[in-house]
């Protein structure tokens, strides 16, 4: 980590068009001093992995609001692993509590629920990056 600015890719995977929350998260992370690359709506696992490689990302954040988290989250984690990237994946949005353990077991580093306070968002991203750096 050092003094280098942390770089985070944010994206909406699949057809979910709800982007207000991820734009708020982008602002929160920028205000905390992180570099944020927001890829926008309707991204694919391949486009997100390519951006993470190109930008030398420290973390990837996905916003999920369409109940696709149990399908798309693990697919994204698999794509990150298949590309040989060591980049933590964080999912935020509408994720029922009972699904969090399954997501964590599938390789997601952290899950944030709707309305998570700014301090929690920043700490979660920083903790995921720190855990990766210590591994």
GIMOZI-V372168 format. One record per backbone hydrogen bond with DSSP energy under -0.5 kcal/mol. NH is the residue of the N-H (numbers start at 0). CO is the residue of the C=O. Records with the same first field share a line. If there is no record, write none. Layout:
# GIMOZI-V372168
NH->CO  CO
This chain:
# GIMOZI-V372168
3->0
7->5  34
8->58
9->36
10->60
11->39
12->10
13->42
15->12
18->16
22->18
23->19
24->20
25->21
26->22
27->23
28->24
29->25
30->26
31->27
32->29
33->28
34->5
35->33
36->7
37->35
38->9  36
41->15
42->11
47->43
48->44
49->45
50->46
51->47
52->48
53->49
54->50
55->51  52
56->51
57->6
58->6
59->87
60->8
61->89
62->10
63->61  91
70->67
71->67
72->67  68
74->70
75->71
76->72
77->73
78->74
79->75
80->76
81->77
82->78
83->80
84->79
86->84
87->57
89->59
90->109
91->61
92->111
93->63
94->92
98->95
99->95  96
100->96
102->98
103->99
104->100
105->101
106->103
107->102
108->88
109->88
111->90
113->92
115->112
119->116
120->116
121->117
122->118
123->119
124->120
125->121
126->122
127->123
128->124
129->125
130->126
131->127
132->128
133->129
134->130
